[in-house]
Amino acid sequence: MIAALDKVSVAMFGKSRSSAIIAQTCVTCEGPAERFRDQLSVKEHKISGMCQVCQDEVFNLDSEDDS
């Protein structure tokens, strides 16, 4: 599964999520990925390699309006 996730992230972002996780950087924006809102966000980082800011943008956590 790790190889599959890395293959997808290389295709999408040009770098593997595994290397981003090890370096504590974000696979999407290349910024630091060291501080997270909660344990669910930490878990998501281990899956996707995204920092908190990118997770918020992808999952629209700042927007409560679904209309």
HUGIPE-V397716 format. One line per field, one symbol per residue. burial: + if it has 9 or more other C-alpha atoms within 8 Angstrom, else -. A space follows every 10 residues. Layout:
# HUGIPE-V397716
burial->???
This chain:
# HUGIPE-V397716
burial->----+++-++ --+-++++-+ +--++++--- --+--+---- ++-++--+++ ++-++++--- -------
